[in-house]
Amino acid sequence: MKALLAVLVLACAMVLVGGCATPAYSSRERGLLISRAWGYEWAQIQDDVDSALLLRPPSELTMWDVR
């Protein structure tokens, strides 16, 4: 019983005390990074759909402003 309790306490400590924060970025900066990546992914999906449906002439370049 003591071992089970010890394992339970250690498991809870690992979940609650774990280092889930990113020390390099603030939450706002992290959100901006994620939204920029999602925007880039969405632009690439649009390029793929347009290419598959032949809506634009074939090209290796994207029309989106990629920084």
PyMOL Python script that loads the backbone (N, CA, C, O; Angstrom):
from pymol import cmd

cmd.read_pdbstr("""\
ATOM      1  N   MET A   1       0.817  -1.185   0.000  1.00  0.00           N
ATOM      2  CA  MET A   1       0.000   0.000   0.000  1.00  0.00           C
ATOM      3  C   MET A   1       0.866   1.256   0.000  1.00  0.00           C
ATOM      4  O   MET A   1       0.550   2.240  -0.669  1.00  0.00           O
ATOM      5  N   LYS A   2       1.978   1.211   0.771  1.00  0.00           N
ATOM      6  CA  LYS A   2       2.887   2.356   0.804  1.00  0.00           C
ATOM      7  C   LYS A   2       3.510   2.587  -0.571  1.00  0.00           C
ATOM      8  O   LYS A   2       3.663   3.729  -1.004  1.00  0.00           O
ATOM      9  N   ALA A   3       3.863   1.516  -1.245  1.00  0.00           N
ATOM     10  CA  ALA A   3       4.479   1.648  -2.574  1.00  0.00           C
ATOM     11  C   ALA A   3       3.493   2.262  -3.574  1.00  0.00           C
ATOM     12  O   ALA A   3       3.867   3.109  -4.385  1.00  0.00           O
ATOM     13  N   LEU A   4       2.240   1.828  -3.506  1.00  0.00           N
ATOM     14  CA  LEU A   4       1.221   2.372  -4.405  1.00  0.00           C
ATOM     15  C   LEU A   4       1.015   3.863  -4.137  1.00  0.00           C
ATOM     16  O   LEU A   4       0.893   4.655  -5.072  1.00  0.00           O
ATOM     17  N   LEU A   5       0.978   4.238  -2.875  1.00  0.00           N
ATOM     18  CA  LEU A   5       0.817   5.639  -2.513  1.00  0.00           C
ATOM     19  C   LEU A   5       2.024   6.461  -2.973  1.00  0.00           C
ATOM     20  O   LEU A   5       1.874   7.581  -3.461  1.00  0.00           O
ATOM     21  N   ALA A   6       3.211   5.894  -2.814  1.00  0.00           N
ATOM     22  CA  ALA A   6       4.425   6.593  -3.241  1.00  0.00           C
ATOM     23  C   ALA A   6       4.434   6.795  -4.755  1.00  0.00           C
ATOM     24  O   ALA A   6       4.805   7.865  -5.238  1.00  0.00           O
ATOM     25  N   VAL A   7       4.030   5.780  -5.497  1.00  0.00           N
ATOM     26  CA  VAL A   7       3.973   5.890  -6.955  1.00  0.00           C
ATOM     27  C   VAL A   7       2.936   6.925  -7.369  1.00  0.00           C
ATOM     28  O   VAL A   7       3.174   7.707  -8.289  1.00  0.00           O
ATOM     29  N   LEU A   8       1.803   6.936  -6.706  1.00  0.00           N
ATOM     30  CA  LEU A   8       0.754   7.904  -7.001  1.00  0.00           C
ATOM     31  C   LEU A   8       1.219   9.335  -6.732  1.00  0.00           C
ATOM     32  O   LEU A   8       0.972  10.234  -7.536  1.00  0.00           O
ATOM     33  N   VAL A   9       1.892   9.541  -5.603  1.00  0.00           N
ATOM     34  CA  VAL A   9       2.411  10.874  -5.271  1.00  0.00           C
ATOM     35  C   VAL A   9       3.470  11.304  -6.283  1.00  0.00           C
ATOM     36  O   VAL A   9       3.478  12.460  -6.705  1.00  0.00           O
ATOM     37  N   LEU A  10       4.354  10.405  -6.677  1.00  0.00           N
ATOM     38  CA  LEU A  10       5.380  10.734  -7.674  1.00  0.00           C
ATOM     39  C   LEU A  10       4.758  11.037  -9.033  1.00  0.00           C
ATOM     40  O   LEU A  10       5.205  11.950  -9.727  1.00  0.00           O
ATOM     41  N   ALA A  11       3.739  10.286  -9.418  1.00  0.00           N
ATOM     42  CA  ALA A  11       3.077  10.531 -10.703  1.00  0.00           C
ATOM     43  C   ALA A  11       2.401  11.897 -10.704  1.00  0.00           C
ATOM     44  O   ALA A  11       2.491  12.636 -11.684  1.00  0.00           O
ATOM     45  N   CYS A  12       1.731  12.230  -9.620  1.00  0.00           N
ATOM     46  CA  CYS A  12       1.089  13.549  -9.515  1.00  0.00           C
ATOM     47  C   CYS A  12       2.132  14.662  -9.522  1.00  0.00           C
ATOM     48  O   CYS A  12       1.924  15.705 -10.142  1.00  0.00           O
ATOM     49  N   ALA A  13       3.234  14.446  -8.846  1.00  0.00           N
ATOM     50  CA  ALA A  13       4.295  15.460  -8.812  1.00  0.00           C
ATOM     51  C   ALA A  13       4.890  15.658 -10.201  1.00  0.00           C
ATOM     52  O   ALA A  13       5.205  16.785 -10.582  1.00  0.00           O
ATOM     53  N   MET A  14       5.047  14.582 -10.960  1.00  0.00           N
ATOM     54  CA  MET A  14       5.594  14.702 -12.310  1.00  0.00           C
ATOM     55  C   MET A  14       4.660  15.499 -13.207  1.00  0.00           C
ATOM     56  O   MET A  14       5.123  16.287 -14.032  1.00  0.00           O
ATOM     57  N   VAL A  15       3.375  15.310 -13.063  1.00  0.00           N
ATOM     58  CA  VAL A  15       2.407  16.011 -13.895  1.00  0.00           C
ATOM     59  C   VAL A  15       2.285  17.473 -13.477  1.00  0.00           C
ATOM     60  O   VAL A  15       2.277  18.360 -14.330  1.00  0.00           O
ATOM     61  N   LEU A  16       2.190  17.733 -12.182  1.00  0.00           N
ATOM     62  CA  LEU A  16       1.926  19.082 -11.707  1.00  0.00           C
ATOM     63  C   LEU A  16       3.155  19.966 -11.629  1.00  0.00           C
ATOM     64  O   LEU A  16       3.046  21.181 -11.797  1.00  0.00           O
ATOM     65  N   VAL A  17       4.311  19.394 -11.382  1.00  0.00           N
ATOM     66  CA  VAL A  17       5.510  20.184 -11.178  1.00  0.00           C
ATOM     67  C   VAL A  17       6.375  20.217 -12.435  1.00  0.00           C
ATOM     68  O   VAL A  17       7.377  20.932 -12.481  1.00  0.00           O
ATOM     69  N   GLY A  18       5.996  19.453 -13.445  1.00  0.00           N
ATOM     70  CA  GLY A  18       6.799  19.359 -14.660  1.00  0.00           C
ATOM     71  C   GLY A  18       7.010  20.697 -15.333  1.00  0.00           C
ATOM     72  O   GLY A  18       6.188  21.603 -15.195  1.00  0.00           O
ATOM     73  N   GLY A  19       8.082  20.824 -16.044  1.00  0.00           N
ATOM     74  CA  GLY A  19       8.420  22.068 -16.713  1.00  0.00           C
ATOM     75  C   GLY A  19       7.755  22.181 -18.063  1.00  0.00           C
ATOM     76  O   GLY A  19       8.386  21.908 -19.084  1.00  0.00           O
ATOM     77  N   CYS A  20       6.501  22.576 -18.095  1.00  0.00           N
ATOM     78  CA  CYS A  20       5.768  22.710 -19.354  1.00  0.00           C
ATOM     79  C   CYS A  20       5.907  24.102 -19.954  1.00  0.00           C
ATOM     80  O   CYS A  20       5.542  24.298 -21.113  1.00  0.00           O
ATOM     81  N   ALA A  21       6.407  25.049 -19.226  1.00  0.00           N
ATOM     82  CA  ALA A  21       6.554  26.403 -19.744  1.00  0.00           C
ATOM     83  C   ALA A  21       7.785  26.485 -20.634  1.00  0.00           C
ATOM     84  O   ALA A  21       8.759  25.757 -20.440  1.00  0.00           O
ATOM     85  N   THR A  22       7.727  27.380 -21.611  1.00  0.00           N
ATOM     86  CA  THR A  22       8.885  27.601 -22.473  1.00  0.00           C
ATOM     87  C   THR A  22       9.605  28.848 -21.986  1.00  0.00           C
ATOM     88  O   THR A  22       9.073  29.948 -22.139  1.00  0.00           O
ATOM     89  N   PRO A  23      10.775  28.725 -21.413  1.00  0.00           N
ATOM     90  CA  PRO A  23      11.459  29.882 -20.850  1.00  0.00           C
ATOM     91  C   PRO A  23      11.968  30.857 -21.899  1.00  0.00           C
ATOM     92  O   PRO A  23      12.258  32.009 -21.574  1.00  0.00           O
ATOM     93  N   ALA A  24      12.082  30.424 -23.149  1.00  0.00           N
ATOM     94  CA  ALA A  24      12.637  31.298 -24.173  1.00  0.00           C
ATOM     95  C   ALA A  24      11.620  32.314 -24.680  1.00  0.00           C
ATOM     96  O   ALA A  24      12.010  33.393 -25.127  1.00  0.00           O
ATOM     97  N   TYR A  25      10.323  31.999 -24.622  1.00  0.00           N
ATOM     98  CA  TYR A  25       9.299  32.872 -25.167  1.00  0.00           C
ATOM     99  C   TYR A  25       8.210  33.143 -24.142  1.00  0.00           C
ATOM    100  O   TYR A  25       7.897  32.297 -23.304  1.00  0.00           O
ATOM    101  N   SER A  26       7.644  34.329 -24.223  1.00  0.00           N
ATOM    102  CA  SER A  26       6.474  34.617 -23.396  1.00  0.00           C
ATOM    103  C   SER A  26       5.266  33.948 -24.044  1.00  0.00           C
ATOM    104  O   SER A  26       5.355  33.457 -25.169  1.00  0.00           O
ATOM    105  N   SER A  27       4.144  33.928 -23.341  1.00  0.00           N
ATOM    106  CA  SER A  27       2.960  33.282 -23.905  1.00  0.00           C
ATOM    107  C   SER A  27       2.478  34.024 -25.149  1.00  0.00           C
ATOM    108  O   SER A  27       1.977  33.392 -26.079  1.00  0.00           O
ATOM    109  N   ARG A  28       2.615  35.338 -25.187  1.00  0.00           N
ATOM    110  CA  ARG A  28       2.213  36.106 -26.368  1.00  0.00           C
ATOM    111  C   ARG A  28       3.111  35.770 -27.556  1.00  0.00           C
ATOM    112  O   ARG A  28       2.619  35.550 -28.663  1.00  0.00           O
ATOM    113  N   GLU A  29       4.432  35.729 -27.329  1.00  0.00           N
ATOM    114  CA  GLU A  29       5.357  35.390 -28.407  1.00  0.00           C
ATOM    115  C   GLU A  29       5.114  33.973 -28.921  1.00  0.00           C
ATOM    116  O   GLU A  29       5.157  33.721 -30.126  1.00  0.00           O
ATOM    117  N   ARG A  30       4.863  33.068 -28.005  1.00  0.00           N
ATOM    118  CA  ARG A  30       4.584  31.681 -28.393  1.00  0.00           C
ATOM    119  C   ARG A  30       3.311  31.607 -29.232  1.00  0.00           C
ATOM    120  O   ARG A  30       3.264  30.879 -30.223  1.00  0.00           O
ATOM    121  N   GLY A  31       2.278  32.358 -28.842  1.00  0.00           N
ATOM    122  CA  GLY A  31       1.043  32.397 -29.619  1.00  0.00           C
ATOM    123  C   GLY A  31       1.263  32.957 -31.017  1.00  0.00           C
ATOM    124  O   GLY A  31       0.687  32.461 -31.986  1.00  0.00           O
ATOM    125  N   LEU A  32       2.100  33.994 -31.124  1.00  0.00           N
ATOM    126  CA  LEU A  32       2.402  34.563 -32.434  1.00  0.00           C
ATOM    127  C   LEU A  32       3.165  33.571 -33.312  1.00  0.00           C
ATOM    128  O   LEU A  32       2.910  33.486 -34.513  1.00  0.00           O
ATOM    129  N   LEU A  33       4.096  32.825 -32.723  1.00  0.00           N
ATOM    130  CA  LEU A  33       4.820  31.808 -33.481  1.00  0.00           C
ATOM    131  C   LEU A  33       3.878  30.728 -34.005  1.00  0.00           C
ATOM    132  O   LEU A  33       3.975  30.314 -35.160  1.00  0.00           O
ATOM    133  N   ILE A  34       2.981  30.286 -33.160  1.00  0.00           N
ATOM    134  CA  ILE A  34       2.035  29.243 -33.560  1.00  0.00           C
ATOM    135  C   ILE A  34       1.096  29.759 -34.637  1.00  0.00           C
ATOM    136  O   ILE A  34       0.846  29.061 -35.620  1.00  0.00           O
ATOM    137  N   SER A  35       0.568  30.978 -34.471  1.00  0.00           N
ATOM    138  CA  SER A  35      -0.366  31.510 -35.469  1.00  0.00           C
ATOM    139  C   SER A  35       0.330  31.744 -36.806  1.00  0.00           C
ATOM    140  O   SER A  35      -0.274  31.544 -37.859  1.00  0.00           O
ATOM    141  N   ARG A  36       1.592  32.165 -36.776  1.00  0.00           N
ATOM    142  CA  ARG A  36       2.322  32.346 -38.030  1.00  0.00           C
ATOM    143  C   ARG A  36       2.543  31.008 -38.725  1.00  0.00           C
ATOM    144  O   ARG A  36       2.432  30.921 -39.948  1.00  0.00           O
ATOM    145  N   ALA A  37       2.852  29.973 -37.964  1.00  0.00           N
ATOM    146  CA  ALA A  37       3.036  28.646 -38.551  1.00  0.00           C
ATOM    147  C   ALA A  37       1.723  28.120 -39.124  1.00  0.00           C
ATOM    148  O   ALA A  37       1.713  27.536 -40.207  1.00  0.00           O
ATOM    149  N   TRP A  38       0.618  28.319 -38.411  1.00  0.00           N
ATOM    150  CA  TRP A  38      -0.694  27.888 -38.918  1.00  0.00           C
ATOM    151  C   TRP A  38      -1.054  28.645 -40.192  1.00  0.00           C
ATOM    152  O   TRP A  38      -1.600  28.060 -41.128  1.00  0.00           O
ATOM    153  N   GLY A  39      -0.753  29.936 -40.234  1.00  0.00           N
ATOM    154  CA  GLY A  39      -1.018  30.724 -41.441  1.00  0.00           C
ATOM    155  C   GLY A  39      -0.226  30.223 -42.625  1.00  0.00           C
ATOM    156  O   GLY A  39      -0.746  30.135 -43.738  1.00  0.00           O
ATOM    157  N   TYR A  40       1.031  29.893 -42.389  1.00  0.00           N
ATOM    158  CA  TYR A  40       1.872  29.347 -43.453  1.00  0.00           C
ATOM    159  C   TYR A  40       1.337  28.001 -43.934  1.00  0.00           C
ATOM    160  O   TYR A  40       1.291  27.746 -45.137  1.00  0.00           O
ATOM    161  N   GLU A  41       0.935  27.148 -43.007  1.00  0.00           N
ATOM    162  CA  GLU A  41       0.376  25.849 -43.382  1.00  0.00           C
ATOM    163  C   GLU A  41      -0.902  26.028 -44.194  1.00  0.00           C
ATOM    164  O   GLU A  41      -1.111  25.320 -45.179  1.00  0.00           O
ATOM    165  N   TRP A  42      -1.760  26.967 -43.794  1.00  0.00           N
ATOM    166  CA  TRP A  42      -3.002  27.201 -44.519  1.00  0.00           C
ATOM    167  C   TRP A  42      -2.707  27.684 -45.938  1.00  0.00           C
ATOM    168  O   TRP A  42      -3.372  27.261 -46.883  1.00  0.00           O
ATOM    169  N   ALA A  43      -1.712  28.570 -46.097  1.00  0.00           N
ATOM    170  CA  ALA A  43      -1.342  29.047 -47.426  1.00  0.00           C
ATOM    171  C   ALA A  43      -0.859  27.896 -48.301  1.00  0.00           C
ATOM    172  O   ALA A  43      -1.179  27.847 -49.489  1.00  0.00           O
ATOM    173  N   GLN A  44      -0.097  26.976 -47.732  1.00  0.00           N
ATOM    174  CA  GLN A  44       0.384  25.830 -48.493  1.00  0.00           C
ATOM    175  C   GLN A  44      -0.767  24.902 -48.882  1.00  0.00           C
ATOM    176  O   GLN A  44      -0.763  24.336 -49.975  1.00  0.00           O
ATOM    177  N   ILE A  45      -1.755  24.743 -47.993  1.00  0.00           N
ATOM    178  CA  ILE A  45      -2.933  23.934 -48.321  1.00  0.00           C
ATOM    179  C   ILE A  45      -3.689  24.577 -49.482  1.00  0.00           C
ATOM    180  O   ILE A  45      -4.136  23.880 -50.393  1.00  0.00           O
ATOM    181  N   GLN A  46      -3.835  25.903 -49.453  1.00  0.00           N
ATOM    182  CA  GLN A  46      -4.510  26.593 -50.548  1.00  0.00           C
ATOM    183  C   GLN A  46      -3.771  26.382 -51.857  1.00  0.00           C
ATOM    184  O   GLN A  46      -4.404  26.155 -52.888  1.00  0.00           O
ATOM    185  N   ASP A  47      -2.448  26.452 -51.842  1.00  0.00           N
ATOM    186  CA  ASP A  47      -1.659  26.195 -53.051  1.00  0.00           C
ATOM    187  C   ASP A  47      -1.896  24.777 -53.565  1.00  0.00           C
ATOM    188  O   ASP A  47      -2.055  24.573 -54.769  1.00  0.00           O
ATOM    189  N   ASP A  48      -1.922  23.801 -52.663  1.00  0.00           N
ATOM    190  CA  ASP A  48      -2.124  22.413 -53.072  1.00  0.00           C
ATOM    191  C   ASP A  48      -3.508  22.203 -53.672  1.00  0.00           C
ATOM    192  O   ASP A  48      -3.652  21.504 -54.675  1.00  0.00           O
ATOM    193  N   VAL A  49      -4.527  22.804 -53.061  1.00  0.00           N
ATOM    194  CA  VAL A  49      -5.895  22.666 -53.579  1.00  0.00           C
ATOM    195  C   VAL A  49      -6.006  23.339 -54.940  1.00  0.00           C
ATOM    196  O   VAL A  49      -6.577  22.766 -55.868  1.00  0.00           O
ATOM    197  N   ASP A  50      -5.472  24.538 -55.067  1.00  0.00           N
ATOM    198  CA  ASP A  50      -5.518  25.237 -56.354  1.00  0.00           C
ATOM    199  C   ASP A  50      -4.785  24.453 -57.435  1.00  0.00           C
ATOM    200  O   ASP A  50      -5.232  24.406 -58.581  1.00  0.00           O
ATOM    201  N   SER A  51      -3.685  23.849 -57.083  1.00  0.00           N
ATOM    202  CA  SER A  51      -2.929  23.036 -58.043  1.00  0.00           C
ATOM    203  C   SER A  51      -3.703  21.784 -58.427  1.00  0.00           C
ATOM    204  O   SER A  51      -3.730  21.411 -59.600  1.00  0.00           O
ATOM    205  N   ALA A  52      -4.330  21.131 -57.459  1.00  0.00           N
ATOM    206  CA  ALA A  52      -5.079  19.905 -57.740  1.00  0.00           C
ATOM    207  C   ALA A  52      -6.306  20.192 -58.595  1.00  0.00           C
ATOM    208  O   ALA A  52      -6.665  19.378 -59.446  1.00  0.00           O
ATOM    209  N   LEU A  53      -6.952  21.329 -58.387  1.00  0.00           N
ATOM    210  CA  LEU A  53      -8.148  21.681 -59.149  1.00  0.00           C
ATOM    211  C   LEU A  53      -7.821  22.472 -60.416  1.00  0.00           C
ATOM    212  O   LEU A  53      -8.722  22.893 -61.141  1.00  0.00           O
ATOM    213  N   LEU A  54      -6.538  22.668 -60.675  1.00  0.00           N
ATOM    214  CA  LEU A  54      -6.069  23.391 -61.860  1.00  0.00           C
ATOM    215  C   LEU A  54      -6.640  24.803 -61.932  1.00  0.00           C
ATOM    216  O   LEU A  54      -7.026  25.265 -63.006  1.00  0.00           O
ATOM    217  N   LEU A  55      -6.693  25.477 -60.808  1.00  0.00           N
ATOM    218  CA  LEU A  55      -7.209  26.839 -60.764  1.00  0.00           C
ATOM    219  C   LEU A  55      -6.159  27.876 -61.135  1.00  0.00           C
ATOM    220  O   LEU A  55      -6.502  28.990 -61.530  1.00  0.00           O
ATOM    221  N   ARG A  56      -4.900  27.528 -61.013  1.00  0.00           N
ATOM    222  CA  ARG A  56      -3.803  28.411 -61.386  1.00  0.00           C
ATOM    223  C   ARG A  56      -2.825  27.632 -62.250  1.00  0.00           C
ATOM    224  O   ARG A  56      -2.769  26.405 -62.171  1.00  0.00           O
ATOM    225  N   PRO A  57      -2.067  28.321 -63.058  1.00  0.00           N
ATOM    226  CA  PRO A  57      -1.079  27.597 -63.869  1.00  0.00           C
ATOM    227  C   PRO A  57      -0.043  26.919 -62.964  1.00  0.00           C
ATOM    228  O   PRO A  57       0.248  27.421 -61.878  1.00  0.00           O
ATOM    229  N   PRO A  58       0.510  25.789 -63.400  1.00  0.00           N
ATOM    230  CA  PRO A  58       1.489  25.096 -62.569  1.00  0.00           C
ATOM    231  C   PRO A  58       2.746  25.935 -62.356  1.00  0.00           C
ATOM    232  O   PRO A  58       3.246  26.583 -63.275  1.00  0.00           O
ATOM    233  N   SER A  59       3.234  25.907 -61.139  1.00  0.00           N
ATOM    234  CA  SER A  59       4.432  26.666 -60.791  1.00  0.00           C
ATOM    235  C   SER A  59       5.008  26.084 -59.516  1.00  0.00           C
ATOM    236  O   SER A  59       4.294  25.473 -58.720  1.00  0.00           O
ATOM    237  N   GLU A  60       6.285  26.275 -59.332  1.00  0.00           N
ATOM    238  CA  GLU A  60       6.947  25.837 -58.107  1.00  0.00           C
ATOM    239  C   GLU A  60       6.931  26.941 -57.053  1.00  0.00           C
ATOM    240  O   GLU A  60       7.366  26.721 -55.922  1.00  0.00           O
ATOM    241  N   LEU A  61       6.431  28.133 -57.414  1.00  0.00           N
ATOM    242  CA  LEU A  61       6.434  29.272 -56.510  1.00  0.00           C
ATOM    243  C   LEU A  61       5.056  29.436 -55.873  1.00  0.00           C
ATOM    244  O   LEU A  61       4.036  29.099 -56.475  1.00  0.00           O
ATOM    245  N   THR A  62       5.041  29.946 -54.675  1.00  0.00           N
ATOM    246  CA  THR A  62       3.781  30.248 -54.012  1.00  0.00           C
ATOM    247  C   THR A  62       3.436  31.710 -54.205  1.00  0.00           C
ATOM    248  O   THR A  62       4.327  32.553 -54.302  1.00  0.00           O
ATOM    249  N   MET A  63       2.159  32.013 -54.260  1.00  0.00           N
ATOM    250  CA  MET A  63       1.735  33.405 -54.404  1.00  0.00           C
ATOM    251  C   MET A  63       1.672  34.115 -53.071  1.00  0.00           C
ATOM    252  O   MET A  63       1.456  35.326 -53.025  1.00  0.00           O
ATOM    253  N   TRP A  64       1.858  33.381 -51.984  1.00  0.00           N
ATOM    254  CA  TRP A  64       1.743  33.943 -50.649  1.00  0.00           C
ATOM    255  C   TRP A  64       3.044  34.608 -50.238  1.00  0.00           C
ATOM    256  O   TRP A  64       4.123  34.193 -50.660  1.00  0.00           O
ATOM    257  N   ASP A  65       2.940  35.632 -49.420  1.00  0.00           N
ATOM    258  CA  ASP A  65       4.109  36.337 -48.910  1.00  0.00           C
ATOM    259  C   ASP A  65       4.693  35.527 -47.767  1.00  0.00           C
ATOM    260  O   ASP A  65       4.211  35.592 -46.636  1.00  0.00           O
ATOM    261  N   VAL A  66       5.735  34.763 -48.071  1.00  0.00           N
ATOM    262  CA  VAL A  66       6.361  33.899 -47.078  1.00  0.00           C
ATOM    263  C   VAL A  66       7.644  34.576 -46.606  1.00  0.00           C
ATOM    264  O   VAL A  66       8.523  34.889 -47.410  1.00  0.00           O
ATOM    265  N   ARG A  67       7.744  34.798 -45.307  1.00  0.00           N
ATOM    266  CA  ARG A  67       8.924  35.458 -44.755  1.00  0.00           C
ATOM    267  C   ARG A  67       9.888  34.452 -44.211  1.00  0.00           C
ATOM    268  O   ARG A  67      10.946  34.823 -43.703  1.00  0.00           O
TER     269      ARG A  67
END
""", "prot")
cmd.dss("prot")
cmd.show_as("cartoon", "prot")
cmd.util.cbc("prot")
cmd.orient("prot")
